[in-house]
Amino acid sequence: MTPDVNVLVSAYRPDHPLHLPARHWLDDTVRQAANGRASLQLLGVVVTGFVRITTHPKIFHEIDPLQDVTAFLDSLLDNTGVQFQAQGSVWPYFKELCLTQQIRGNLVSDAWIAATVMQSGETLCTFDRDFTRLLPSHQLILLKP
């Protein structure tokens, strides 16, 4: 399993309107990973987006201290079955998505995430319905708000 940026942000921030479903999914997936029933892969692009959003003063009135944000990520990575995924050969998947779906602007980051998920064979968990056009349904879990 691979969480999208919106799932990590929602799970991390108790004031986020989608905190409960995101936190439930994350906690459950971490437990499953610890028991060997699943894996939890944190993508580099997702981690950087998470840090960018949670520390951005134009997004949240009270930003999170960088030390707290990185401690949250470390606490996830300290669990058995949770890994920071090294980027493999994502470029062909990314290029194909961009060309076939005519991806531009804000969807470019989503396309990189989708390409990484396709290349790795993982499943993405997100609230973002844009991924329905980027990933096959068997590689996508859409959480309900």
N, CA, C and O of each residue as an XYZ file, in Angstrom:
580
protein
N       0.843     -1.178      0.000
C       0.000      0.000      0.000
C       0.888      1.241      0.000
O       1.983      1.251      0.563
N       0.389      2.263     -0.636
C       1.105      3.524     -0.735
C       0.128      4.660     -0.478
O      -0.824      4.827     -1.240
N       0.336      5.449      0.577
C      -0.567      6.576      0.804
C      -0.208      7.763     -0.090
O       0.962      8.005     -0.389
N      -1.231      8.488     -0.504
C      -1.045      9.738     -1.227
C      -0.767     10.844     -0.205
O      -0.948     10.647      0.997
N      -0.332     11.990     -0.685
C      -0.041     13.133      0.188
C      -1.260     13.488      1.037
O      -1.128     13.739      2.235
N      -2.452     13.509      0.421
C      -3.646     13.936      1.159
C      -3.973     12.991      2.308
O      -4.506     13.427      3.328
N      -3.666     11.713      2.165
C      -3.921     10.762      3.250
C      -2.948     10.995      4.398
O      -3.358     10.984      5.559
N      -1.661     11.207      4.097
C      -0.686     11.473      5.168
C      -0.996     12.770      5.903
O      -0.952     12.817      7.133
N      -1.308     13.821      5.155
C      -1.627     15.108      5.784
C      -2.861     14.966      6.676
O      -2.862     15.426      7.818
N      -3.896     14.336      6.160
C      -5.132     14.152      6.934
C      -4.895     13.301      8.173
O      -5.415     13.609      9.246
N      -4.122     12.241      8.037
C      -3.844     11.360      9.180
C      -3.007     12.069     10.238
O      -3.165     11.812     11.431
N      -2.131     12.945      9.813
C      -1.225     13.638     10.727
C      -1.909     14.778     11.493
O      -1.674     14.958     12.688
N      -2.740     15.530     10.807
C      -3.328     16.736     11.410
C      -4.699     16.439     12.009
O      -5.653     16.199     11.270
N      -4.813     16.452     13.351
C      -6.108     16.167     13.983
C      -7.186     17.190     13.641
O      -8.373     16.896     13.785
N      -6.799     18.392     13.188
C      -7.779     19.414     12.832
C      -8.267     19.282     11.391
O      -9.133     20.045     10.963
N      -7.726     18.333     10.645
C      -8.127     18.147      9.257
C      -9.508     17.487      9.218
O      -9.755     16.555      9.984
N     -10.411     17.943      8.351
C     -11.767     17.368      8.314
C     -11.795     15.873      7.953
O     -12.768     15.186      8.265
N     -10.756     15.371      7.308
C     -10.707     13.957      6.939
C      -9.753     13.153      7.830
O      -9.306     12.066      7.465
N      -9.457     13.709      8.997
C      -8.490     13.066      9.893
C      -8.897     11.641     10.272
O      -8.080     10.725     10.173
N     -10.127     11.440     10.696
C     -10.530     10.123     11.208
C     -10.426      8.999     10.174
O      -9.825      7.968     10.476
N     -10.990      9.152      8.959
C     -10.835      8.034      8.014
C      -9.376      7.806      7.598
O      -8.954      6.665      7.409
N      -8.618      8.886      7.459
C      -7.214      8.740      7.066
C      -6.400      8.084      8.179
O      -5.580      7.203      7.918
N      -6.627      8.512      9.409
C      -5.874      7.946     10.535
C      -6.230      6.473     10.736
O      -5.364      5.648     11.027
N      -7.508      6.159     10.580
C      -7.937      4.767     10.701
C      -7.232      3.907      9.658
O      -6.693      2.849      9.983
N      -7.234      4.362      8.401
C      -6.577      3.608      7.338
C      -5.088      3.456      7.627
O      -4.545      2.358      7.506
N      -4.422      4.549      8.007
C      -2.976      4.502      8.249
C      -2.646      3.570      9.409
O      -1.761      2.723      9.289
N      -3.344      3.715     10.521
C      -3.079      2.855     11.679
C      -3.316      1.389     11.343
O      -2.531      0.526     11.735
N      -4.396      1.105     10.619
C      -4.714     -0.265     10.241
C      -3.639     -0.830      9.308
O      -3.227     -1.980      9.460
N      -3.191     -0.035      8.358
C      -2.175     -0.492      7.410
C      -0.833     -0.711      8.103
O      -0.124     -1.664      7.781
N      -0.474      0.155      9.048
C       0.765     -0.030      9.811
C       0.691     -1.336     10.608
O       1.667     -2.083     10.669
N      -0.470     -1.611     11.222
C      -0.652     -2.873     11.967
C      -0.518     -4.078     11.031
O       0.149     -5.059     11.360
N      -1.154     -3.992      9.874
C      -1.062     -5.090      8.911
C       0.378     -5.299      8.436
O       0.826     -6.433      8.265
N       1.090     -4.202      8.228
C       2.494     -4.291      7.805
C       3.343     -4.941      8.896
O       4.217     -5.756      8.603
N       3.089     -4.584     10.137
C       3.844     -5.160     11.254
C       3.600     -6.662     11.379
O       4.477     -7.399     11.828
N       2.409     -7.115     10.983
C       2.062     -8.535     11.045
C       2.399     -9.280      9.758
O       2.123    -10.474      9.642
N       2.995     -8.585      8.792
C       3.388     -9.222      7.544
C       2.257     -9.447      6.560
O       2.431    -10.163      5.574
N       1.094     -8.847      6.809
C      -0.054     -9.024      5.915
C      -0.130     -7.949      4.838
O      -0.944     -8.050      3.921
N       0.701     -6.934      4.938
C       0.721     -5.848      3.961
C       2.079     -5.169      4.047
O       2.878     -5.459      4.938
N       2.323     -4.283      3.129
C       3.500     -3.423      3.232
C       3.013     -1.983      3.118
O       1.958     -1.716      2.542
N       3.776     -1.077      3.663
C       3.452      0.341      3.542
C       4.680      1.020      2.954
O       5.740      1.077      3.578
N       4.515      1.535      1.736
C       5.611      2.171      1.015
C       5.385      3.675      0.996
O       4.338      4.144      0.549
N       6.361      4.427      1.477
C       6.290      5.886      1.412
C       7.132      6.342      0.227
O       8.340      6.113      0.185
N       6.480      6.988     -0.733
C       7.173      7.481     -1.925
C       7.840      8.817     -1.639
O       7.309      9.635     -0.887
N       8.993      9.037     -2.232
C       9.717     10.289     -2.034
C       8.901     11.511     -2.389
O       8.917     12.498     -1.653
N       8.189     11.467     -3.497
C       7.380     12.612     -3.918
C       6.239     12.858     -2.935
O       5.838     14.004     -2.736
N       5.716     11.810     -2.322
C       4.645     11.958     -1.329
C       5.203     12.548     -0.042
O       4.588     13.430      0.558
N       6.361     12.066      0.382
C       6.993     12.590      1.596
C       7.324     14.072      1.438
O       7.084     14.855      2.357
N       7.868     14.468      0.295
C       8.191     15.884      0.104
C       6.934     16.736      0.052
O       6.922     17.848      0.581
N       5.865     16.230     -0.580
C       4.597     16.960     -0.590
C       4.014     17.099      0.804
O       3.483     18.152      1.158
N       4.110     16.045      1.594
C       3.636     16.069      2.982
C       4.383     17.138      3.790
O       3.763     17.931      4.500
N       5.697     17.155      3.680
C       6.490     18.156      4.412
C       6.151     19.560      3.917
O       6.006     20.481      4.721
N       6.024     19.730      2.599
C       5.712     21.045      2.020
C       4.372     21.568      2.534
O       4.272     22.725      2.940
N       3.351     20.726      2.518
C       2.008     21.171      2.901
C       1.889     21.432      4.396
O       1.324     22.448      4.799
N       2.407     20.540      5.219
C       2.239     20.697      6.668
C       3.054     21.842      7.246
O       2.789     22.290      8.361
N       4.047     22.324      6.497
C       4.866     23.439      6.991
C       4.605     24.738      6.225
O       5.354     25.704      6.372
N       3.561     24.766      5.421
C       3.271     25.931      4.568
C       2.280     26.866      5.273
O       1.145     26.472      5.542
N       2.701     28.099      5.573
C       1.826     29.021      6.304
C       0.604     29.504      5.521
O      -0.327     30.033      6.130
N       0.572     29.346      4.217
C      -0.611     29.745      3.446
C      -1.646     28.620      3.366
O      -2.766     28.832      2.901
N      -1.267     27.434      3.819
C      -2.198     26.311      3.791
C      -2.841     26.123      5.154
O      -4.056     25.950      5.257
N      -2.021     26.157      6.206
C      -2.521     26.019      7.576
C      -2.187     27.267      8.371
O      -1.065     27.770      8.319
N      -3.168     27.759      9.104
C      -2.955     28.948      9.933
C      -1.798     28.711     10.899
O      -0.913     29.554     11.044
N      -1.818     27.565     11.551
C      -0.708     27.191     12.427
C       0.028     26.033     11.770
O      -0.477     24.913     11.689
N       1.241     26.335     11.301
C       2.016     25.290     10.636
C       2.624     24.350     11.671
O       2.743     24.675     12.852
N       2.996     23.199     11.190
C       3.633     22.219     12.057
C       5.134     22.435     12.049
O       5.721     22.681     10.995
N       5.767     22.344     13.224
C       7.227     22.462     13.256
C       7.861     21.324     12.449
O       7.417     20.178     12.510
N       8.889     21.659     11.706
C       9.564     20.683     10.875
C      10.025     19.472     11.689
O       9.993     18.344     11.198
N      10.448     19.706     12.917
C      10.885     18.605     13.778
C       9.738     17.625     14.039
O       9.954     16.413     14.056
N       8.514     18.141     14.243
C       7.352     17.274     14.474
C       6.970     16.505     13.209
O       6.620     15.326     13.267
N       7.041     17.183     12.082
C       6.687     16.567     10.803
C       7.641     15.415     10.486
O       7.209     14.326     10.110
N       8.936     15.667     10.641
C       9.910     14.612     10.354
C       9.837     13.493     11.399
O      10.084     12.331     11.076
N       9.504     13.831     12.636
C       9.344     12.799     13.675
C       8.165     11.879     13.338
O       8.234     10.674     13.576
N       7.084     12.443     12.786
C       5.941     11.630     12.360
C       6.370     10.633     11.283
O       6.034      9.451     11.349
N       7.115     11.125     10.293
C       7.584     10.244      9.227
C       8.519      9.170      9.784
O       8.417      7.999      9.417
N       9.432      9.576     10.673
C      10.336      8.603     11.299
C       9.565      7.559     12.093
O       9.920      6.380     12.088
N       8.496      7.999     12.783
C       7.710      7.046     13.570
C       7.037      6.012     12.668
O       6.884      4.855     13.058
N       6.636      6.424     11.468
C       6.078      5.462     10.513
C       7.171      4.510     10.026
O       6.976      3.295      9.985
N       8.320      5.075      9.658
C       9.401      4.272      9.098
C      10.037      3.337     10.121
O      10.708      2.376      9.744
N       9.837      3.603     11.400
C      10.372      2.734     12.454
C       9.576      1.439     12.601
O      10.011      0.526     13.303
N       8.428      1.349     11.953
C       7.584      0.156     12.052
C       8.025     -0.915     11.062
O       8.432     -0.610      9.941
N       7.940     -2.163     11.487
C       8.210     -3.295     10.612
C       7.241     -3.247      9.438
O       6.042     -3.031      9.615
N       7.774     -3.449      8.236
C       6.925     -3.484      7.052
C       6.670     -2.132      6.422
O       5.998     -2.050      5.394
N       7.199     -1.052      7.022
C       7.047      0.297      6.458
C       8.399      0.708      5.889
O       9.416      0.654      6.580
N       8.401      1.121      4.620
C       9.657      1.456      3.960
C       9.537      2.740      3.154
O       8.462      3.108      2.679
N      10.671      3.403      3.019
C      10.795      4.525      2.091
C      11.184      3.894      0.764
O      12.259      3.306      0.651
N      10.333      4.006     -0.228
C      10.554      3.298     -1.482
C      11.567      4.017     -2.360
O      11.416      5.192     -2.694
N      12.586      3.280     -2.716
C      13.572      3.803     -3.664
C      12.906      3.908     -5.037
O      12.094      3.062     -5.410
N      13.251      4.928     -5.761
C      12.668      5.115     -7.092
C      13.373      4.209     -8.086
O      14.597      4.242     -8.208
N      12.613      3.417     -8.780
C      13.155      2.541     -9.810
C      13.069      3.233    -11.157
O      13.272      4.443    -11.259
N      12.777      2.485    -12.151
C      12.688      3.013    -13.507
C      11.267      3.514    -13.774
O      10.488      2.868    -14.474
N      10.952      4.661    -13.210
C       9.603      5.217    -13.288
C       9.380      6.002    -14.582
O       8.245      6.126    -15.041
N      10.439      6.525    -15.163
C      10.301      7.419    -16.307
C       9.419      6.866    -17.426
O       8.548      7.603    -17.889
N       9.575      5.630    -17.892
C       8.702      5.160    -18.988
C       7.217      5.178    -18.622
O       6.379      5.514    -19.459
N       6.888      4.823    -17.391
C       5.489      4.853    -16.944
C       4.971      6.289    -16.897
O       3.861      6.580    -17.344
N       5.795      7.176    -16.349
C       5.428      8.585    -16.226
C       5.215      9.209    -17.612
O       4.210      9.877    -17.854
N       6.161      8.984    -18.505
C       6.066      9.547    -19.857
C       4.809      9.045    -20.566
O       4.096      9.826    -21.195
N       4.538      7.745    -20.464
C       3.358      7.162    -21.104
C       2.068      7.777    -20.555
O       1.168      8.128    -21.318
N       1.983      7.906    -19.220
C       0.795      8.529    -18.615
C       0.611      9.955    -19.109
O      -0.486     10.350    -19.504
N       1.686     10.717    -19.083
C       1.598     12.124    -19.500
C       1.146     12.249    -20.949
O       0.319     13.098    -21.278
N       1.688     11.406    -21.802
C       1.340     11.493    -23.222
C      -0.064     10.974    -23.510
O      -0.813     11.605    -24.256
N      -0.431      9.830    -22.930
C      -1.743      9.262    -23.242
C      -2.880     10.032    -22.587
O      -3.968     10.132    -23.154
N      -2.641     10.575    -21.403
C      -3.684     11.308    -20.675
C      -3.573     12.828    -20.848
O      -4.382     13.577    -20.302
N      -2.565     13.280    -21.613
C      -2.335     14.720    -21.816
C      -2.241     15.448    -20.462
O      -2.937     16.434    -20.220
N      -1.376     14.943    -19.607
C      -1.203     15.482    -18.254
C      -0.404     16.773    -18.308
O       0.624     16.862    -18.978
N      -0.898     17.770    -17.589
C      -0.176     19.035    -17.431
C      -0.549     19.663    -16.105
O      -1.478     19.226    -15.426
N       0.188     20.689    -15.756
C      -0.126     21.481    -14.569
C      -0.156     20.679    -13.282
O       0.770     19.926    -12.979
N      -1.234     20.853    -12.530
C      -1.336     20.242    -11.203
C      -1.367     18.717    -11.216
O      -1.067     18.094    -10.198
N      -1.721     18.104    -12.337
C      -1.777     16.643    -12.396
C      -0.409     15.990    -12.592
O      -0.295     14.766    -12.516
N       0.626     16.789    -12.842
C       1.950     16.220    -13.088
C       2.459     15.451    -11.871
O       2.974     14.342    -12.016
N       2.326     16.014    -10.690
C       2.768     15.305     -9.480
C       1.960     14.029     -9.275
O       2.513     13.001     -8.885
N       0.659     14.089     -9.534
C      -0.181     12.896     -9.425
C       0.269     11.829    -10.430
O       0.271     10.638    -10.119
N       0.642     12.257    -11.616
C       1.095     11.308    -12.636
C       2.391     10.626    -12.191
O       2.579      9.434    -12.431
N       3.274     11.373    -11.552
C       4.517     10.761    -11.056
C       4.194      9.720     -9.973
O       4.773      8.634     -9.959
N       3.279     10.057     -9.080
C       2.878      9.106     -8.040
C       2.257      7.861     -8.688
O       2.606      6.735     -8.330
N       1.351      8.061     -9.628
C       0.704      6.934    -10.306
C       1.724      6.072    -11.044
O       1.647      4.844    -10.988
N       2.664      6.687    -11.723
C       3.696      5.943    -12.446
C       4.542      5.109    -11.487
O       4.898      3.971    -11.793
N       4.855      5.675    -10.342
C       5.640      4.949     -9.338
C       4.851      3.762     -8.806
O       5.403      2.678     -8.614
N       3.567      3.966     -8.570
C       2.707      2.885     -8.093
C       2.627      1.776     -9.154
O       2.730      0.596     -8.818
N       2.447      2.140    -10.414
C       2.378      1.137    -11.476
C       3.690      0.373    -11.598
O       3.689     -0.852    -11.721
N       4.810      1.094    -11.565
C       6.123      0.462    -11.715
C       6.404     -0.508    -10.583
O       7.026     -1.549    -10.796
N       5.949     -0.174     -9.377
C       6.252     -1.004     -8.198
C       5.225     -2.108     -7.967
O       5.478     -3.046     -7.211
N       4.067     -1.999     -8.617
C       3.010     -2.980     -8.385
C       2.248     -2.748     -7.095
O       1.510     -3.627     -6.652
N       2.409     -1.584     -6.481
C       1.730     -1.252     -5.231
C       0.290     -0.815     -5.501
O      -0.166     -0.795     -6.645
N      -0.409     -0.468     -4.425
C      -1.765      0.074     -4.489
C      -1.748      1.422     -3.788
O      -1.216      1.537     -2.684
N      -2.318      2.436     -4.412
C      -2.355      3.779     -3.844
C      -3.630      3.985     -3.052
O      -4.714      3.607     -3.496
N      -3.501      4.586     -1.875
C      -4.655      4.987     -1.071
C      -4.729      6.508     -1.084
O      -3.746      7.178     -0.767
N      -5.890      7.061     -1.448
C      -6.032      8.502     -1.599
C      -7.487      8.928     -1.425
O      -8.401      8.105     -1.469
N      -7.679     10.216     -1.229
C      -9.003     10.824     -1.288
C      -9.224     11.447     -2.676
O     -10.349     11.811     -3.019
N      -8.167     11.568     -3.461
C      -8.146     12.305     -4.720
C      -8.709     11.469     -5.875
O      -8.083     10.505     -6.315
N      -9.881     11.844     -6.354
C     -10.552     11.104     -7.426
C      -9.839     11.238     -8.779
O     -10.124     10.471     -9.698
N      -8.922     12.195     -8.912
C      -8.166     12.335    -10.163
C      -7.410     11.052    -10.511
O      -7.142     10.775    -11.680
N      -7.070     10.277     -9.484
C      -6.306      9.055     -9.734
C      -7.124      7.989    -10.455
O      -6.555      7.030    -10.979
N      -8.454      8.139    -10.493
C      -9.261      7.144    -11.209
C      -8.939      7.156    -12.703
O      -9.155      6.157    -13.389
N      -8.437      8.253    -13.199
C      -8.058      8.295    -14.615
C      -6.600      7.927    -14.833
O      -6.170      7.730    -15.970
N      -5.835      7.832    -13.746
C      -4.410      7.552    -13.869
C      -4.023      6.118    -13.516
O      -3.006      5.613    -13.990
N      -4.821      5.474    -12.696
C      -4.486      4.123    -12.228
C      -5.619      3.146    -12.502
O      -6.789      3.527    -12.472
N      -5.279      1.882    -12.770
C      -6.339      0.877    -12.872
C      -6.975      0.660    -11.500
O      -6.322      0.853    -10.474
N      -8.219      0.268    -11.480
C      -8.960      0.155    -10.215
C      -8.320     -0.814     -9.231
O      -8.450     -0.626     -8.021
N      -7.635     -1.844     -9.712
C      -7.012     -2.797     -8.797
C      -5.770     -2.231     -8.105
O      -5.225     -2.860     -7.198
N      -5.328     -1.066     -8.521
C      -4.178     -0.413     -7.876
C      -4.588      0.870     -7.171
O      -3.748      1.736     -6.926
N      -5.854      1.000     -6.846
C      -6.357      2.242     -6.253
C      -7.394      1.959     -5.183
O      -8.336      1.193     -5.386
N      -7.194      2.605     -4.028
C      -8.192      2.611     -2.956
C      -8.577      4.061     -2.745
O      -7.743      4.880     -2.361
N      -9.850      4.383     -2.996
C     -10.364      5.729     -2.754
C     -11.056      5.735     -1.400
O     -12.080      5.080     -1.208
N     -10.482      6.488     -0.460
C     -11.135      6.619      0.843
C     -12.303      7.581      0.717
O     -12.257      8.533     -0.063
N     -13.331      7.332      1.476
C     -14.492      8.225      1.483
C     -14.314      9.253      2.582
O     -13.909      8.914      3.694
N     -14.616     10.518      2.275
C     -14.509     11.570      3.303
C     -15.481     11.350      4.455
O     -15.513     12.145      5.395
